[in-house]
Every structure is written in C-alpha cells, then in structure tokens.
Amino acid sequence: MIIALNGTVSCGKSYLGAALSEVMSAEFRGEPPMAEWPNAARVPRLHRDVQDMFLRSWRVSNLNEAKVLSKLRRMVVLDSVYDILHHTIVTRIAPRFFGSGAYASLLTECARIDHEHLPIPDVIVNVTVTSGTWRQMCKARGLDDFYAEDHLSELFGLQDVFHTAARLRCAEMDIPVLTYENTMSGPSCLSELAEKIRALEPTGSERPSSSR
C-alpha cells in the first residue's frame, strides 16, 4: 500500500511522514534535507532548474521504489507527491503554473509523462496548516530568511492549489483523499489517521499505474 502526503512547502510532511510510518510499521521515503539541496547557499531562484530536477529525481525514485515495495506487500509512506499532481494543475487549475519559456515547456512535458507512467498512491493525505502555524514552521526552518516575503506568500498559496489538484486527480482515479491538520505541537491523533488509512487498504489487485 502506498500512502502519499501532500501539502505546501514546510507544512510538516516529512516530520509527519516519519511519525506515521512508525505508527503503521511502514517504510518511509522522504526528500533530502534542505542543507543537501544544490542551491542551499541562500540563492533560492538563481538555479531553480537545478533544484527542481534534483528534487524531482528523489520524488520519482521514491514513487517507483514504493511501487516495488507495495507489490511485496509492504506499506510505504511518501512525504511528497508534487510530480504526479502537476499535470492536473497545468491542465485543470493553473495553465501557467510553470511560467513560460523553454524550461516551463520541459516541466509541462515531464508532467504529462508523469501523469501517464508514474505509480499512483492508494491514498493521499492532504496536510493542512493554518497561516500562523505555517509561518512558525517556516521560521523554525529558516525559510523566512531563505525566501523573500512575497515568495513566502506565494508558497502558502500553493496549499489550496495542491489540495485541489489531489482531489481532482483522485476523483479521476477513484483514490481516497484524507485530510490531516498539522500543528506546531507535532503530529497528534496519528492513531486515528492510521486507522482511517488501514480501513482503505486494497484487498484485491493493485491499482493501475497510469491514468489510462
């Protein structure tokens, strides 16, 4: 079974994913810490293409590994499903999500390929945060120094974009979507979330790995 978390930057997906995987005795596949990102030296927009492709390589690898583990009857928690939602975003929500130009065209093509070929999770958990909580989380990670104020506001706005994309994508694929509100006090009521997820565990054949 593949459980994927979804939400904006710094909403606590990684921390929640690690904690949830312990509660459910599942494998956890996360993204690398910011210190290991190619542009970690406080130049967030200078090499955005390098950063995007670096993180994409992790997400795609995690999804494919999760598919293999799922076939072996292992439960896997992923801390991000950005890439499988991009196609829904650019076709149904925000056509200019990637901007314009050659690099935007490349990302759009990647989104199309992802939509057709990447494995689909068995359940997606939309991780929500309030604006105040999210700001505290960003400050704790140093993102208020890493990003300009206008860019921080833009990132928080992605919460609704990605949550809507997950609901639309999952409606197409008949995949359940759960919602979990994260707080600064750390993951709470994880046993309740875990029970909801276990109740959704597939009992028949595995889900198709493409939207077609």
C-alpha positions in Angstrom: 0.0 0.0 0.0 1.3 3.5 -0.9 0.3 6.4 1.3 1.3 9.8 0.0 1.4 13.1 1.8 0.5 16.3 0.0 0.9 19.9 1.0 2.8 23.1 0.6 6.5 23.7 1.5 7.2 23.4 5.2 3.7 22.2 6.2 5.4 19.3 8.1 5.1 16.5 5.6 8.5 14.9 6.3 8.1 15.0 10.1 4.5 13.7 9.9 5.5 11.0 7.4 8.3 9.7 9.6 6.0 9.6 12.6 3.1 8.0 10.7 5.4 5.3 9.3 6.4 4.3 12.9 2.8 4.1 14.0 1.9 2.0 11.0 5.1 0.0 10.9 5.6 1.2 7.3 8.6 2.2 5.2 9.2 5.9 4.9 10.6 7.6 1.8 11.3 11.3 2.1 13.1 14.1 0.4 16.7 15.2 1.3 17.1 17.9 3.9 17.5 21.4 2.6 21.2 21.5 3.5 21.7 19.0 0.7 19.8 20.9 -2.0 22.0 22.1 -4.8 21.2 25.8 -4.0 21.3 25.6 -0.2 23.7 28.5 -0.1 20.8 31.0 0.1 20.3 31.5 -3.6 16.7 30.2 -4.0 15.9 31.4 -7.5 19.4 31.5 -9.2 19.4 27.8 -10.1 15.7 26.9 -9.8 16.0 24.4 -12.6 18.8 22.6 -10.9 16.8 22.4 -7.6 13.6 21.3 -9.4 15.3 18.5 -11.2 17.2 17.4 -8.1 14.0 17.2 -6.0 12.1 15.6 -8.9 14.8 12.8 -9.1 14.1 12.0 -5.5 10.3 12.0 -5.8 10.2 9.9 -9.0 12.7 7.4 -7.5 10.6 7.3 -4.2 7.4 6.6 -6.1 8.9 3.8 -8.2 10.6 2.2 -5.2 7.2 2.5 -3.3 5.6 0.6 -6.2 8.0 -2.3 -5.9 7.7 -2.4 -2.1 3.9 -2.3 -2.4 4.0 -5.4 -4.7 5.9 -7.1 -2.0 3.0 -6.3 0.4 4.9 -3.6 2.2 3.3 -0.4 3.3 5.1 2.8 2.3 4.7 6.4 3.3 5.9 9.1 0.9 6.3 12.7 2.0 5.6 14.3 -1.4 3.5 13.7 -4.5 4.1 17.0 -6.2 5.1 15.5 -9.5 2.0 13.3 -10.1 -0.2 16.3 -9.4 1.5 18.7 -11.8 -0.4 17.5 -14.9 -3.7 18.2 -13.2 -2.6 21.6 -12.1 -1.5 22.8 -15.6 -4.4 21.3 -17.4 -7.3 22.0 -15.0 -6.3 24.6 -12.4 -3.4 26.9 -13.5 -2.2 26.5 -17.1 0.7 28.9 -16.4 1.8 27.2 -13.2 5.3 26.5 -14.6 5.6 30.0 -16.0 6.7 30.4 -19.6 9.7 29.7 -21.8 11.8 26.6 -22.6 12.1 25.4 -19.0 8.4 25.7 -18.5 7.8 23.6 -21.6 10.2 21.0 -20.3 8.3 20.8 -16.9 5.0 20.6 -18.7 6.2 17.7 -20.8 7.6 16.0 -17.6 4.1 16.4 -16.0 2.5 14.7 -19.0 4.9 11.8 -18.8 4.4 11.5 -15.0 0.7 11.5 -15.4 0.9 8.6 -17.8 3.6 6.5 -16.2 4.3 7.2 -12.5 2.6 4.8 -10.0 -0.5 6.1 -8.3 -0.7 6.0 -4.5 -3.5 4.0 -2.8 -4.4 7.0 -0.6 -3.3 10.7 -0.5 -3.4 12.7 2.8 -3.7 16.4 2.3 -1.7 18.0 5.1 -3.2 21.4 6.1 -1.8 24.1 8.3 -3.1 27.5 9.4 -1.3 30.6 8.2 0.1 31.3 11.6 1.3 27.7 12.2 2.9 27.6 8.8 4.8 30.9 9.4 6.1 29.5 12.7 7.3 26.3 10.9 9.0 28.4 8.2 10.7 30.5 10.8 11.9 27.4 12.6 13.5 26.1 9.4 14.9 29.5 8.5 12.7 29.8 5.4 11.8 33.4 6.3 15.5 34.2 5.7 15.7 31.8 2.7 12.8 33.3 0.8 11.6 36.9 0.2 8.3 37.8 1.8 6.3 37.8 -1.5 7.6 34.4 -2.3 6.6 33.1 1.1 3.1 34.3 0.5 3.2 32.6 -2.9 4.3 29.3 -1.3 1.5 29.3 1.2 -1.0 29.9 -1.6 0.1 26.6 -3.1 -1.7 24.8 -0.2 -5.1 25.3 -1.9 -3.7 24.6 -5.3 -2.1 21.2 -4.4 -5.0 20.1 -2.3 -7.5 20.9 -5.1 -5.2 19.0 -7.6 -5.1 16.0 -5.3 -8.9 15.9 -5.0 -9.4 16.2 -8.8 -6.7 13.6 -9.6 -8.1 11.2 -7.1 -11.6 11.6 -8.3 -10.4 10.6 -11.8 -8.6 7.5 -10.4 -11.1 6.7 -7.6 -8.4 7.2 -5.0 -9.4 8.2 -1.5 -8.2 11.5 -0.1 -7.9 12.2 3.6 -7.2 15.5 5.4 -4.9 16.0 8.4 -4.3 19.3 10.1 -0.7 19.7 11.3 0.3 21.8 14.3 3.5 23.1 15.9 2.9 20.6 18.8 3.8 17.8 16.4 1.7 15.0 14.9 -1.3 14.3 17.1 -4.1 11.8 16.7 -2.0 9.7 14.4 -3.6 6.5 15.6 -6.9 7.8 14.3 -5.4 8.7 11.0 -3.7 5.3 10.8 -7.0 3.5 11.4 -8.6 5.5 8.6 -5.8 4.6 6.3 -5.8 0.9 7.2 -9.6 0.8 6.5 -8.8 1.9 2.9 -6.1 -0.8 2.3 -6.8 -2.5 -1.0 -7.7 -6.2 -0.8 -7.8 -7.0 -4.5 -5.5 -6.4 -7.4 -3.1 -3.5 -7.3 -4.2 -0.1 -8.8 -3.3 0.7 -12.3 0.0 2.7 -12.6 -1.3 5.1 -15.2 -4.3 7.3 -15.8 -5.2 5.5 -19.0 
